[in-house]
């Protein structure tokens, strides 16, 4: 008798995984407005907001260019919002019925959760790649090795965020609860992520709070990898809270725990 | 492993003493109170009952979406409790609500479904053509489903459910909310499928005229099966024709008929008197002669399943129901209105 774990790696499960993953990409790519805004908004923030705020901050004589500081933060926030909203489509699917079509198929639930997480992560990676094309505008130098590192960081980072999304959607039965979810989780996590301002200049109690924020680790990791061509390690460490290795370790631990929790919640 | 014999089993669905109890939010409702029946290979089996009788619960259990509280069922020879994956691989399912991905095209919906059920590419291409032609959607295969009408969506859903050559097709109220013309078309597809592929069809309905065309029907009410037979045999239960009578003084007429025409069965339903008699046409003249109160209305009809239901439960099947005309689009309006209500009650339909 085949056990559940053996089933998981069967060709049937891989096919199902592919279906759910493929659909996620198809939905993103089909929605050209979503693709456009997913690029347009971050660029707008980085350019307009970054230049505007940077001009005020010139008086502070920062040892770095503010736009360059902001760029990895905005990229990190955009891809995490992208991966979390992709998984929130589970709620939409549930309300409009498509989830039942998947649930009734001869496929195990964990495959469905995996498909959603991998799909969301891939969509986020596509957005990340598209956003990286704007790097030259910010005078950022990216070597091929760096680009490889950035991709890895994006994948490790968004897997966990997508896992968080799947976990949260298991507690939400209607699309109206979306906004509640966004306000309760995404907004505080974004503001305490270090995307807009360096976390290490915050009061200690807020810094300590940020240590529990997975987004803070993801964005710091992106800063280390994206800016390493332009700034020295000591310069980067002036505006990051965590070192690159500790970011990677924290993200991996977070991925592991949250994906396990997501599976358990999704199986209900 | 004796699963090779599955193609030859006669009773493609076997249900034994199935119970389902919902706790909590439904205040502990016993949705199914121990039902047993079996469905033969290749037949159209209808589950007929009013809203909330347990039809959807039965389908959900048989398709492994909901576990039963107790009891067991075999679908295509597989136990629903221990072999849910095998069960799901042998069935096609069309839900009451649409489960299509409206962002994608008709073809993409079928493709994802075929992948999910492991249909290989070559089979898919021929099968896709076959089912889309059957449901008359071949020309629209590249259109996004969001542009489809309610009837087209339902047709596409039936097409999709057939893509993986299911042994049994489950249809939960396949024609609810559709106009009569589309309804007839859907029935044409159901018959064609049955004829061409020998697919067993299990459907639920609250439309009596639809139940008439099934090979066998089970009547379910309050979570219990109260009758199971062919429509003809069920109608024979009534024992003849039915005369419905309304007079100025029902009490008096009732007493007169009872006294002078003992060969008929008589009962009062609301403001009407109902008489069951072997041959109605010959009975009418003597009836009219017998009663003295003025006759307000008089109707003779041959028994229908409505009468069977009335006979068994003392109620009409759809007396408290929303009218037939409720269409698919009212669903959107409802969910729109729900936005303004603060209570986040869940969708309770079908229990």
Interface residues (C-beta under 8 A of the other chain):
Chain A: X7 X12 X15 X16 X18 X19 X22 X23 X26 X27 X30 X31 X95 X96 X97 X98 X99 X100 X101 X102 X103 X104 X105 X106 X107 X108 X173 X174 X176 X177
Chain B: X63 X64 X65 X85 X86 X88 X89 X93 X95 X97 X98 X99 X100 X101 X102 X103 X104 X108 X112 X113 X115 X116 X117 X118 X335 X339 X344 X346
